[in-house]
Amino acid sequence: MSHIIALTNQKGGVGKTTSAVNLAASLAALDRRVLLVDLDPQGHASMGSGIDKHELDHSVLDVLLGEQPAEAVIERNSAVKFDVLPSNGDLTAAEVELLDRDKRERCLETALAGVASHYDVVLIDCPPSLNMLTVNALTAADGVLIPLQCEFYALEGLSALLDTVEQIKHSVNPELAISGILRTMYDKRTSLTREIDKQLRDYFGDALLKTTIPRNVKVAESPSHGLPVTQYARFSRGSQAYRVLAKEMIRRLSL
């Protein structure tokens, strides 16, 4: 059975795309079949997976609009060992293009129906905003993985995101669940981090993942090389943390 997980946070700069790419790589290294869906018009997940977004003949936009089957657009990059449904700036047109369609919130769900069963895990990298793309991701997903930086404004955004998840559950996807809250750019030496840590534990309990992703320069460098940090600097602290995260997600989802 395939698990479809949307990585989302309405606040940018929390390590969402970095986590999507490196979790995909870490799961693949543990012999799981992984598809990474880049649903962000910036195309950073594609670039970070070694795919040149400027050279694409087709993208996830064509799949959403039903003009190409997902199977024909998926890129298979042996260097990273997971498959990618890539994106580029063309995806900015999706909001307008989907507006007049019936069941517009289900376009991604429909597109993935033919390929999801080929994978153990489908990870969806969402844009850092609540728009029709994010709604499509949450409608198609079984679970939501929320990367979160331990700072005040991140908590403020989390509240809005949880409201959105509840709305999706009550309207189009009653099975949607929180797969985990992932603390990124984590520095336990600061008092603010410790304070927010306590709030997260008190409020979310078991939904808060045990794994934390530390601040690490190698994690920041790896996208410019078109590689996950698990391959760019496999012995770095960031790389090791994402491997631990993959193992925790395997246990949590029974993959």
C-alpha positions as CSV (number, residue, x, y, z in Angstrom):
1,M,0.0,0.0,0.0
2,S,1.3,3.4,-1.0
3,H,1.5,6.3,1.5
4,I,1.0,9.8,0.1
5,I,2.5,12.5,2.3
6,A,2.2,16.2,1.7
7,L,5.0,18.3,3.2
8,T,3.6,21.7,3.8
9,N,3.9,24.9,5.8
10,Q,2.3,28.2,4.9
11,K,5.5,29.9,6.1
12,G,8.5,29.9,3.8
13,G,12.1,29.2,4.9
14,V,11.4,26.4,7.3
15,G,13.2,23.7,5.4
16,K,10.2,22.2,3.7
17,T,11.8,21.5,0.3
18,T,15.1,20.5,1.8
19,S,13.2,18.0,4.0
20,A,11.2,16.7,1.0
21,V,14.3,16.0,-1.1
22,N,16.4,14.5,1.8
23,L,13.6,12.4,3.2
24,A,13.0,11.0,-0.3
25,A,16.7,10.2,-0.7
26,S,16.9,8.6,2.8
27,L,13.9,6.5,2.2
28,A,15.2,5.4,-1.2
29,A,18.5,4.4,0.5
30,L,16.5,2.1,2.7
31,D,15.1,0.3,-0.3
32,R,11.8,2.1,-0.4
33,R,10.3,3.0,-3.8
34,V,9.8,6.8,-3.6
35,L,8.2,9.4,-5.9
36,L,8.8,13.0,-5.1
37,V,6.1,15.4,-6.5
38,D,7.3,18.9,-6.9
39,L,4.2,21.0,-6.6
40,D,6.0,24.3,-6.1
41,P,6.4,26.7,-9.1
42,Q,9.9,27.5,-7.9
43,G,11.0,24.0,-8.9
44,H,13.5,23.8,-6.1
45,A,12.8,20.2,-5.2
46,S,13.4,19.3,-8.9
47,M,16.7,21.2,-9.0
48,G,17.8,19.7,-5.6
49,S,17.2,16.3,-7.1
50,G,19.5,16.9,-10.1
51,I,16.8,17.9,-12.6
52,D,17.2,21.1,-14.6
53,K,13.8,22.7,-14.5
54,H,14.6,24.9,-17.5
55,E,15.1,21.9,-19.7
56,L,11.8,20.1,-19.1
57,D,9.6,19.2,-22.0
58,H,6.7,18.6,-19.7
59,S,6.0,19.3,-16.0
60,V,3.6,18.5,-13.3
61,L,1.3,21.2,-14.7
62,D,0.7,19.1,-17.8
63,V,-0.3,16.2,-15.5
64,L,-2.6,18.4,-13.4
65,L,-4.4,19.6,-16.5
66,G,-4.7,16.0,-17.9
67,E,-2.6,16.8,-20.9
68,Q,0.0,14.2,-20.0
69,P,-0.1,11.0,-17.9
70,A,2.1,11.2,-14.8
71,E,4.0,8.1,-16.0
72,A,5.2,10.1,-19.1
73,V,6.4,13.1,-17.1
74,I,8.1,11.3,-14.2
75,E,11.9,11.7,-14.3
76,R,14.0,8.8,-13.2
77,N,17.4,9.9,-11.9
78,S,19.6,7.0,-11.0
79,A,22.0,9.4,-9.2
80,V,19.4,10.0,-6.4
81,K,17.6,6.6,-6.6
82,F,14.1,8.1,-6.4
83,D,11.7,9.3,-9.0
84,V,10.6,12.9,-9.5
85,L,7.4,14.5,-11.0
86,P,9.1,17.8,-11.8
87,S,8.0,21.4,-11.7
88,N,9.0,24.8,-13.1
89,G,7.6,28.3,-13.4
90,D,4.9,27.1,-15.8
91,L,3.1,25.9,-12.7
92,T,2.2,29.4,-11.7
93,A,-0.5,29.1,-14.3
94,A,-2.2,26.3,-12.4
95,E,-4.3,28.6,-10.2
96,V,-6.0,30.2,-13.2
97,E,-6.1,27.0,-15.3
98,L,-7.7,24.9,-12.6
99,L,-10.3,27.6,-11.6
100,D,-13.0,26.6,-14.1
101,R,-12.5,22.9,-13.8
102,D,-15.0,20.5,-12.2
103,K,-13.5,18.9,-9.0
104,R,-10.5,21.2,-9.4
105,E,-9.3,20.2,-5.9
106,R,-9.0,16.6,-7.0
107,C,-6.8,17.0,-10.1
108,L,-3.6,15.8,-8.4
109,E,-5.5,12.9,-6.8
110,T,-6.7,11.8,-10.2
111,A,-3.3,12.2,-11.8
112,L,-1.6,10.1,-9.1
113,A,-4.2,7.3,-9.2
114,G,-2.4,5.5,-12.0
115,V,1.1,5.6,-10.5
116,A,0.9,5.8,-6.7
117,S,0.6,2.0,-6.4
118,H,4.1,1.7,-8.0
119,Y,5.7,3.3,-4.9
120,D,5.9,2.7,-1.2
121,V,5.9,6.5,-0.5
122,V,4.8,9.5,-2.5
123,L,6.1,12.8,-1.1
124,I,4.5,16.0,-2.2
125,D,6.5,19.3,-1.8
126,C,3.9,22.0,-1.5
127,P,4.3,25.7,-2.2
128,P,4.7,27.9,0.9
129,S,1.2,29.3,0.7
130,L,-2.4,28.2,0.8
131,N,-3.6,28.1,-2.8
132,M,-5.2,25.6,-5.2
133,L,-2.0,23.6,-5.4
134,T,-1.8,23.1,-1.7
135,V,-5.5,22.2,-1.6
136,N,-4.8,19.6,-4.3
137,A,-1.9,18.1,-2.3
138,L,-4.0,17.9,0.9
139,T,-6.9,16.3,-1.0
140,A,-4.6,13.7,-2.6
141,A,-2.6,12.9,0.6
142,D,-3.1,10.4,3.4
143,G,-1.0,12.4,5.8
144,V,0.7,15.8,6.3
145,L,4.3,16.2,7.4
146,I,4.8,19.7,8.8
147,P,8.4,21.1,8.9
148,L,8.6,23.7,11.6
149,Q,11.3,26.1,12.7
150,C,11.3,26.7,16.5
151,E,10.5,30.4,16.4
152,F,7.5,32.5,17.3
153,Y,6.2,33.3,13.8
154,A,6.5,29.6,12.8
155,L,4.0,28.7,15.6
156,E,1.7,31.5,14.4
157,G,1.6,30.0,10.9
158,L,1.2,26.5,12.2
159,S,-2.2,27.4,13.7
160,A,-3.5,28.6,10.4
161,L,-2.2,25.5,8.7
162,L,-3.9,23.2,11.2
163,D,-7.2,25.1,10.5
164,T,-6.7,24.4,6.8
165,V,-6.1,20.7,7.4
166,E,-9.3,20.5,9.4
167,Q,-11.2,22.3,6.6
168,I,-9.9,19.8,4.1
169,K,-10.8,16.9,6.4
170,H,-14.4,18.1,6.7
171,S,-14.9,18.9,3.1
172,V,-13.0,16.6,0.7
173,N,-10.6,14.2,2.5
174,P,-11.9,12.8,5.8
175,E,-9.0,10.4,6.0
176,L,-6.3,13.1,6.1
177,A,-4.1,12.9,9.2
178,I,-1.1,14.6,10.7
179,S,1.9,12.3,10.0
180,G,4.2,14.3,12.1
181,I,5.6,17.7,13.1
182,L,9.3,18.0,12.1
183,R,11.6,20.5,13.9
184,T,14.1,21.9,11.5
185,M,17.1,24.2,11.8
186,Y,17.1,23.1,15.4
187,D,19.4,24.5,18.0
188,K,18.6,23.3,21.5
189,R,21.1,25.8,23.0
190,T,18.7,28.7,22.7
191,S,16.1,29.4,25.3
192,L,13.5,30.2,22.6
193,T,13.9,26.7,21.1
194,R,13.5,25.0,24.5
195,E,10.4,27.1,25.2
196,I,8.8,26.3,21.9
197,D,9.8,22.7,22.2
198,K,7.8,22.5,25.4
199,Q,4.8,24.1,23.8
200,L,4.9,21.6,20.9
201,R,5.2,18.6,23.2
202,D,2.4,19.8,25.4
203,Y,0.1,20.4,22.5
204,F,1.0,17.7,19.9
205,G,2.2,14.9,22.0
206,D,3.0,11.9,19.8
207,A,2.5,13.9,16.6
208,L,5.8,15.6,17.4
209,L,8.6,13.6,15.7
210,K,11.5,12.6,17.9
211,T,14.0,13.4,15.1
212,T,15.2,17.0,14.8
213,I,17.1,18.5,11.9
214,P,20.0,20.7,13.0
215,R,21.3,23.8,11.4
216,N,24.0,22.5,9.1
217,V,26.0,24.3,6.4
218,K,26.2,21.1,4.3
219,V,22.4,20.9,4.1
220,A,22.3,24.5,2.8
221,E,25.1,23.8,0.2
222,S,23.8,20.5,-1.3
223,P,20.9,22.0,-3.5
224,S,23.5,24.0,-5.5
225,H,25.1,20.7,-6.4
226,G,21.8,19.1,-7.5
227,L,22.2,16.4,-4.8
228,P,20.5,15.6,-1.5
229,V,22.8,16.2,1.5
230,T,22.7,12.4,2.1
231,Q,24.9,12.1,-1.0
232,Y,26.6,15.4,-1.1
233,A,28.0,15.1,2.5
234,R,26.8,11.8,3.8
235,F,28.7,12.0,7.1
236,S,27.5,15.5,8.0
237,R,25.2,16.1,10.9
238,G,22.4,17.0,8.6
239,S,22.7,13.9,6.5
240,Q,22.7,11.7,9.6
241,A,19.6,13.4,10.9
242,Y,17.6,12.8,7.7
243,R,18.6,9.1,7.8
244,V,17.2,8.9,11.3
245,L,14.1,10.7,10.2
246,A,13.6,8.2,7.4
247,K,13.8,5.3,9.9
248,E,11.3,7.0,12.2
249,M,8.8,7.6,9.3
250,I,9.2,3.9,8.3
251,R,8.3,2.8,11.8
252,R,5.5,5.4,12.1
253,L,3.9,4.5,8.8
254,S,4.7,0.8,8.8
255,L,6.5,1.1,5.5
